[in-house]
């Protein structure tokens, strides 16, 4: 059985993975995404690795930047299919 702290760490890692996937699908670097929402790149990196936990206002800014809902951004709902590149 996991301790509450272990569950919190697992939740932060899961959120971080979701944030990294959403940013990659938006085709933004960490530096560009961080600048767009007015945080340091190290802060965004910490969120994506699960080392830090973003505040709700930061999650909303990221969702807006990536064109997602909060549920999609946090993994509670499926991401929309990736845009197709017609050649």
Secondary structure by P-SEA (a helix, b strand, c coil): cccaaaaaaaaaaaaaaaaaaaaaaacccaaaaaaaacccaaaaaaaaaccccccaaaaaaaaaaaccccccccccccccccccccc
